[in-house]
Structures are given as C-alpha cells and as structure tokens.
Amino acid sequence: MSKLVKNMLIDDLKTRLAGVGEVIVVSLGRLDAIQTSQLRQTLRKKKIHLQMVKNSLARRAMLDTPLAPAFDKHEGMLAIAWGGEDVVDLAKELDRLSGVKEYEGFEFRGGALDGARLEPTDVKSVAKWPSRAEQLSLLSGQISSLGARLSGQICSLGGVLAGQIASRVEDLEKSETAA
C-alpha cells in the first residue's frame, strides 16, 4: 500500500472518529463476508458503527487522542465499534452478539473509555452497568421519592394540627352549649 493511500485512510479514520469518546476493539475471527455483513446490519439498526482497520494505521490515526490506548498491544486486522446511545449500550449489544451462535469467533480485544484502556474483561463488566436510560430512571425515582416523603411529612403534620384545632373547636362549642 502506498504512503498516499495510507495517509488517506488515516485521515478518513480521524474524521470518522472525531468527537468519539469511546470505542470497543473486536476481532471478527473466522466470520465470512456474509456473516460480517449481517453483523453490520444488526449493529446499524442500533446506530452502532463497525469498521475493519489495520492496527498500525489506527494507532497512527489515533495518536494523541483519548482513543489511543485502545490500539496498544494489538496486531493485524481488527474491527472497531463505536456509537449507540452510550458506551454501556454499545458494550451490551456487542456482548449479546458475541454469544450468538452464528457469530462464533466474534470476540472482544479491548477498547478505550475516557482515555483509559479497557481489557476484554473490562468490556464485559461495562456491559453489566446500567444504561443511561436506566440510570436516569433510577435518579428520577430517587429525586421524586424525596419530594414525596417531604410532602407526606408536611401533610401529616398539617393533618395533626388541623385535627387538634377541630378538637379544640368542638370542646369550646360543647362548653358554650353547656353554659
């Protein structure tokens, strides 16, 4: 491959990954072209991109970026995946697909998250984290429970006070009718 072509591939990869904060590096193993195409279509439905790259070109393209640690200690052709709702969604989908029988040989090689290198076992543990939507629902539930508890306490104190005032009014009315 000529130097001009390599530089064009590096520039293309830089543009594709501009603004991407996390990637997962996978090996497609012994998947044939049809299986790879099916895998890409499945991932595309989830807005996840998958691109085959030569490791040395990817390493040069990502030099001095937060994604650079993802390409350390790898050789040969790899595929990089990015996109989805968030990194947890990406890891969950890739983890699910790695267990599918028709994609046998598809495995994690690592990745990068916030400038730190992820090992294959780290990617599996990221897949077990709650997704962004799950985290937001947990947070909103915790926030609303505090408000519900506070309003319940305010209403209960007001109810007790109202009950005491009503009782006192009844006592005063009884003493007035008795007198």
C-alpha positions in Angstrom: 0.0 0.0 0.0 1.5 3.4 -1.0 2.1 6.1 1.5 -0.5 8.3 -0.1 -3.2 5.6 0.3 -2.2 5.0 3.9 -2.4 8.8 4.7 -5.8 8.9 3.1 -7.0 6.0 5.2 -5.6 7.6 8.3 -7.3 10.9 7.5 -10.6 9.1 6.9 -10.4 7.3 10.2 -9.6 10.5 12.0 -12.6 12.2 10.6 -14.9 9.3 11.3 -13.8 9.1 15.0 -13.7 12.9 15.6 -15.7 13.6 18.7 -16.0 9.9 19.7 -15.1 9.4 23.3 -15.1 5.6 23.5 -14.5 2.6 21.2 -14.5 -1.1 21.6 -12.0 -3.1 19.6 -13.2 -6.6 18.5 -11.9 -9.4 16.4 -14.2 -10.9 13.8 -12.3 -14.1 13.9 -13.5 -16.6 11.3 -16.6 -14.7 10.2 -17.1 -14.8 6.4 -18.3 -11.9 4.3 -22.0 -12.7 4.6 -21.8 -13.0 8.4 -19.9 -9.8 8.7 -22.4 -8.0 6.5 -25.3 -9.4 8.7 -23.4 -8.3 11.8 -23.0 -4.7 10.4 -26.7 -4.6 9.5 -27.7 -5.7 13.0 -25.4 -3.1 14.6 -26.6 -0.4 12.2 -30.1 -0.8 13.5 -28.8 0.2 16.9 -26.8 3.1 15.4 -23.5 1.3 16.1 -20.7 1.6 13.5 -18.3 -1.2 12.8 -15.2 -0.7 10.7 -12.3 -3.0 9.9 -8.9 -1.3 10.4 -5.3 -2.3 10.2 -4.0 -1.8 13.7 -0.9 0.1 12.7 -3.0 2.6 10.7 -5.5 3.0 13.5 -2.6 3.5 16.0 -1.2 6.3 13.8 -4.6 7.9 13.3 -5.5 8.0 17.0 -2.1 9.2 18.2 -2.5 11.9 20.9 -6.3 11.3 21.3 -8.2 9.7 24.1 -8.8 6.6 21.9 -5.1 5.8 21.5 -4.9 3.3 24.4 -7.4 1.1 22.6 -4.9 0.1 20.0 -1.9 -0.8 22.2 -0.8 -4.4 22.2 -2.8 -5.5 19.2 -1.6 -6.7 15.8 -3.1 -7.3 12.4 -6.6 -6.6 11.3 -9.2 -5.6 13.9 -12.6 -4.0 13.9 -13.6 -1.0 15.9 -17.1 -0.4 17.1 -18.5 2.9 18.3 -21.8 4.7 18.6 -25.1 3.7 20.2 -26.8 5.6 23.0 -23.8 5.4 25.2 -20.8 3.1 25.9 -22.9 0.8 28.1 -25.4 0.3 25.3 -22.5 -0.4 22.9 -20.9 -2.9 25.2 -24.3 -4.6 26.0 -25.1 -5.1 22.3 -21.6 -6.4 21.4 -21.7 -8.7 24.4 -25.1 -10.0 23.3 -23.9 -10.6 19.8 -20.7 -12.3 21.0 -22.9 -15.0 22.5 -24.9 -15.6 19.3 -24.0 -18.9 17.6 -23.9 -17.6 14.1 -21.3 -15.0 15.1 -19.0 -17.6 16.7 -15.4 -16.2 16.7 -16.5 -12.6 17.4 -14.7 -11.6 20.5 -13.6 -8.5 22.4 -10.0 -7.4 22.2 -10.3 -4.3 24.4 -11.2 -0.6 24.0 -10.9 2.9 25.3 -13.2 4.7 27.7 -12.4 8.3 28.8 -8.8 8.0 27.7 -8.2 4.7 29.7 -7.6 1.3 28.1 -10.2 -1.4 28.6 -9.2 -5.0 28.7 -11.7 -7.6 27.3 -12.8 -8.5 30.8 -13.5 -4.7 31.4 -15.7 -4.6 28.4 -17.7 -7.5 29.8 -18.1 -5.7 33.1 -19.1 -2.4 31.4 -21.9 -4.4 29.6 -23.3 -5.2 33.1 -23.6 -1.5 34.1 -27.0 0.2 33.9 -27.5 2.1 30.7 -28.0 5.8 30.5 -31.8 5.5 30.4 -31.8 3.1 33.4 -29.5 5.5 35.3 -31.8 8.4 34.6 -34.9 6.5 35.7 -33.1 5.5 38.9 -32.1 9.1 39.6 -35.6 10.5 38.9 -37.1 7.9 41.2 -34.7 8.8 43.9 -35.4 12.6 43.4 -39.2 12.1 43.4 -39.1 9.8 46.4 -37.5 12.6 48.4 -40.3 15.0 47.3 -43.0 12.5 48.1 -41.5 11.9 51.6 -41.3 15.6 52.3 -44.8 16.3 51.2 -46.1 13.4 53.2 -44.4 14.7 56.3 -45.7 18.2 55.7 -49.3 16.9 55.1 -49.2 14.6 58.1 -48.1 17.5 60.4 -50.8 19.7 58.9 -53.3 17.0 59.4 -52.4 16.5 63.0 -52.6 20.3 63.6 -55.9 20.5 61.8 -57.2 17.6 63.9 -56.1 19.3 67.1 -57.8 22.6 66.1 -61.0 20.8 65.2 -60.9 19.0 68.6 -60.4 22.3 70.4 -63.3 24.0 68.5 -65.6 21.1 69.4 -64.5 21.4 73.1 -65.2 25.2 73.0 -68.7 24.6 71.3 -69.6 22.0 74.0 -68.6 24.3 76.8 -70.6 27.1 75.2 -73.7 25.0 74.9 -73.3 23.7 78.4 -73.1 27.2 79.8 
